[in-house]
Amino acid sequence: MKLHEYQAKQLLARAGIPIPEGRLATTHEEAEAAARALGGTVVVKAQVHAGGRGKAGGIKAAKTPAEAREHASTILHMQIKGLRVRKVLVE
């Protein structure tokens, strides 16, 4: 079974296991709105079925919603291990 990180976290939450608050985004505008709603420093994470997302540049911290937008714009145009990134998790 292949799960994206956000899907695995949904399963954990349903089982009563605490997880960080996060929002899924498919555009840089959605990522900016998610960062604004969450407040503070957030992490923008590529959602692909591949390891090494961080080393590939697919995980970035953002101190502001505008920075989250910039990171999401970059990440959503990436390919990691041949897989196109179509979604990001903002936590």
N, C-alpha and C positions, 0 to 999 in steps of 0.2 A: 504494500500500500504506500503510495506516495502522497505526502501531505505538504502543503506550504506551511511555513511557520505560523501564519495567522490561523490556519485551519486547526493545527495542533493545539494552539492556545485556546481556541473555542471549545475543543473537546475537554481540555483541562478545566476550564471555567465551569463547564456543565457538570463536571465531577466534583465541584466544590473546591478546587485547588486555586489559590489566589494567583493571578497573573497581572502584569503591568497593564494599565489602561493604554489602549492603542486603537488606531483607526486605519482602515484600508483606503488607499487612494490609487486611482488609475490615471490621474493627471497631476501636473504640478500645481494647478489651482486647488485641487482637492487636498493635496499634501499641505499647502500653505494654510488652508482653512483648518485642517486637522491640528496642525502645530499651534495655531492661534487658540483653538478650543482647549487643547491640552495644557497650554501654558508652560513657561520655562524652557529649559533645554530639552530637546527631543532627539530621537535617533530615527533616521530614515533608512529603511532596510529593504533591499531588493527581495522580491518574492519569486524565487525560481527553484526548481528541483535540482540544485547543484550545491556542492560544498565549496568552500573558498570564496564566499561572497565578499567577506571583508577584505581579503587580499586582492580581490579583483576591483575594489573600489565601490562595491555595492552596499556598503554600510557606512553612513556618515552622520556625525553629530551636528546638530544645528542649534544655535543659541537664540535665533529669532525666526518668526514665521517666513520672512523673506529668504533667509538662508535655507530653510527647509524647502522652499519652492525651488531655489537654485539647485540644491542637491537632487531633488526629485526629478527635475528637468534633465539633469545629466544621467541619473540612474535609469530613468525610463527610456532612454535611448541606447542603453548598453546591451551587450550580449555577454553572458557569463557562461563559459564552457559551451559555447554554441547555442545557448538558450536566450531568446529575447526576453528582456524584463518588461512585463506588462502591468505589474502592480507593485506598490511599495507599502510597507507597514510603517506607520508613524507612531512611535511610542515615546 
